[in-house]
């Protein structure tokens, strides 16, 4: 009987620790990073095509642009927020990917937050990603979900090769190989 109580107490203790870890945001982000998988890749034949590139973006820490400047380019678009744990969990992987591909791929990180909120978070975490606010209606495919993070990888022909809702391991070999292939074509 005593050993049953000890096992139950140990189980309860482990459960409480697990709950505490998942409720504490920094540990939750760490946990999400550990279980993040590479995103699924769409076949070009099965992929949706972006309907318009006419989308105004106000640069928060970079120049403002119209998305049509990125037509015929490989583009990575990510909708995110500083208060979103899955968004925060994938940011280190996105920063690493950006560091290696920023001169080849156009990166667009879209938030509804203001410059001060973004700068405070980026300074704390040492991120240097180009962040924008949307000032017009985004392409229709980007509005099919209200969830964040939502990420899209678009090839030079406007095909959405990856559309991922939720955090992912964007710094995986699979994503890097795909980017290299898209840049060649």
C-alpha positions as CSV (number, residue, x, y, z in Angstrom):
1,X,0.0,0.0,0.0
2,X,2.8,2.4,0.9
3,X,4.6,1.8,-2.5
4,X,1.3,2.5,-4.3
5,X,1.0,5.9,-2.5
6,X,4.7,6.7,-3.3
7,X,4.1,5.9,-7.0
8,X,0.9,8.0,-7.0
9,X,2.7,10.9,-5.3
10,X,5.6,10.7,-7.8
11,X,3.1,10.6,-10.7
12,X,1.3,13.6,-9.3
13,X,4.6,15.5,-8.8
14,X,5.7,14.8,-12.4
15,X,2.3,15.9,-13.7
16,X,2.4,19.1,-11.8
17,X,6.0,19.8,-13.0
18,X,4.8,19.2,-16.6
19,X,1.9,21.5,-16.3
20,X,4.0,24.2,-14.7
21,X,6.6,23.9,-17.5
22,X,3.9,24.2,-20.2
23,X,2.3,27.2,-18.5
24,X,5.5,29.1,-18.2
25,X,5.9,30.9,-21.6
26,X,9.7,30.5,-22.1
27,X,9.6,26.8,-21.3
28,X,6.6,26.4,-23.6
29,X,8.5,28.0,-26.4
30,X,11.4,25.7,-25.8
31,X,9.1,22.7,-25.8
32,X,7.5,23.8,-29.1
33,X,10.9,24.2,-30.7
34,X,11.8,20.6,-29.7
35,X,8.7,19.1,-31.3
36,X,8.7,21.3,-34.4
37,X,8.8,19.4,-37.7
38,X,9.7,20.6,-41.2
39,X,6.6,21.9,-43.0
40,X,4.9,19.9,-45.7
41,X,5.8,20.8,-49.3
42,X,3.0,21.1,-51.9
43,X,3.6,19.6,-55.4
44,X,3.7,22.5,-57.9
45,X,0.8,20.8,-59.8
46,X,-1.3,20.7,-56.7
47,X,-0.3,24.1,-55.3
48,X,-2.5,27.2,-55.3
49,X,-1.3,30.2,-57.1
50,X,-1.2,33.7,-55.6
51,X,-4.0,35.7,-57.1
52,X,-2.5,39.2,-56.8
53,X,0.7,40.8,-55.8
54,X,-1.0,44.2,-55.2
55,X,-0.5,44.5,-51.4
56,X,0.9,47.5,-49.6
57,X,3.2,46.9,-46.7
58,X,4.4,49.5,-44.3
59,X,7.9,48.7,-43.1
60,X,8.3,48.9,-39.3
61,X,12.1,48.4,-39.2
62,X,12.7,48.4,-43.0
63,X,11.5,50.3,-46.1
64,X,7.8,50.2,-47.0
65,X,7.0,48.2,-50.1
66,X,4.3,47.0,-52.4
67,X,4.3,43.2,-52.6
68,X,4.3,43.4,-56.4
69,X,8.0,44.3,-56.1
70,X,8.6,40.7,-55.2
71,X,6.8,39.2,-58.2
72,X,9.0,36.6,-60.1
73,X,11.1,36.2,-56.9
74,X,11.1,33.5,-54.2
75,X,9.2,34.9,-51.3
76,X,8.7,33.8,-47.7
77,X,5.7,35.4,-45.9
78,X,5.1,34.9,-42.2
79,X,2.2,36.3,-40.2
80,X,3.1,36.5,-36.5
81,X,2.8,38.4,-33.2
82,X,5.1,38.9,-30.2
83,X,2.5,37.6,-27.8
84,X,2.0,34.3,-29.7
85,X,4.0,31.4,-28.1
86,X,4.1,29.3,-31.3
87,X,5.3,32.4,-33.2
88,X,8.0,33.0,-30.7
89,X,9.0,29.4,-30.7
90,X,9.8,29.4,-34.5
91,X,11.6,32.8,-34.5
92,X,15.1,31.5,-33.7
93,X,14.8,29.0,-36.7
94,X,13.5,31.8,-38.9
95,X,16.3,34.1,-37.9
96,X,18.9,31.4,-38.9
97,X,17.2,30.8,-42.2
98,X,17.0,34.6,-42.9
99,X,20.7,35.0,-42.0
100,X,21.6,32.6,-44.8
101,X,19.1,33.5,-47.4
102,X,18.3,37.2,-47.0
103,X,20.2,38.1,-50.2
104,X,18.4,35.5,-52.3
105,X,14.9,35.2,-50.9
106,X,12.5,38.0,-50.1
107,X,11.3,37.7,-46.5
108,X,8.1,39.4,-45.3
109,X,7.2,39.2,-41.6
110,X,3.7,40.7,-41.1
111,X,2.3,41.7,-37.7
112,X,-0.5,44.0,-36.6
113,X,1.6,45.2,-33.7
114,X,3.4,48.6,-33.6
115,X,7.1,49.4,-34.0
116,X,7.7,49.8,-30.3
117,X,6.4,46.3,-29.4
118,X,8.4,44.7,-32.2
119,X,11.6,46.6,-31.4
120,X,11.3,45.7,-27.7
121,X,10.9,42.0,-28.5
122,X,13.6,42.0,-31.2
123,X,16.1,43.8,-29.0
124,X,15.6,41.4,-26.2
125,X,16.0,38.4,-28.5
126,X,18.5,39.9,-30.9
127,X,16.4,39.4,-34.0
128,X,17.0,41.3,-37.2
129,X,14.1,40.4,-39.5
130,X,12.2,42.7,-41.9
131,X,8.8,43.4,-40.3
132,X,5.8,45.0,-41.9
133,X,2.2,46.1,-41.2
134,X,-0.3,45.4,-43.9
135,X,-1.9,48.7,-45.1
136,X,-4.2,47.1,-47.7
137,X,-6.0,43.8,-48.3
138,X,-3.5,40.9,-48.6
139,X,-3.8,38.4,-51.4
140,X,-6.8,36.1,-50.8
141,X,-4.9,33.0,-50.0
142,X,-3.3,34.8,-47.0
143,X,-6.7,35.5,-45.5
144,X,-8.0,32.0,-45.5
145,X,-6.9,31.5,-41.9
146,X,-7.0,33.8,-38.8
147,X,-4.5,31.7,-37.0
148,X,-0.9,32.6,-36.4
149,X,1.8,31.8,-37.1
150,X,0.9,31.3,-40.8
151,X,3.7,31.0,-43.3
152,X,3.8,30.8,-47.0
153,X,6.7,30.0,-49.4
154,X,6.0,31.3,-52.9
155,X,8.1,30.3,-56.0
156,X,9.0,32.6,-58.8
157,X,5.9,31.7,-60.7
158,X,3.5,32.6,-57.8
159,X,2.9,29.0,-56.7
160,X,2.5,28.6,-53.0
161,X,4.9,25.7,-52.4
162,X,4.4,25.7,-48.6
163,X,1.4,27.0,-46.6
164,X,1.8,26.2,-43.0
165,X,-0.4,27.3,-40.0
166,X,1.4,26.7,-36.7
167,X,5.1,26.7,-35.8
168,X,7.5,24.7,-37.9
169,X,11.2,24.0,-38.1
170,X,12.1,26.5,-40.9
171,X,15.8,25.9,-40.5
172,X,15.6,22.2,-41.5
173,X,17.7,20.6,-44.3
174,X,14.4,19.9,-46.1
175,X,13.5,23.6,-46.3
176,X,17.0,24.7,-47.2
177,X,17.2,22.1,-50.0
178,X,13.8,23.3,-51.3
179,X,14.9,27.0,-51.2
180,X,18.1,26.1,-53.1
181,X,16.0,24.2,-55.8
182,X,13.5,27.1,-56.1
183,X,16.3,29.6,-56.5
184,X,17.8,27.6,-59.4
185,X,14.6,27.5,-61.4
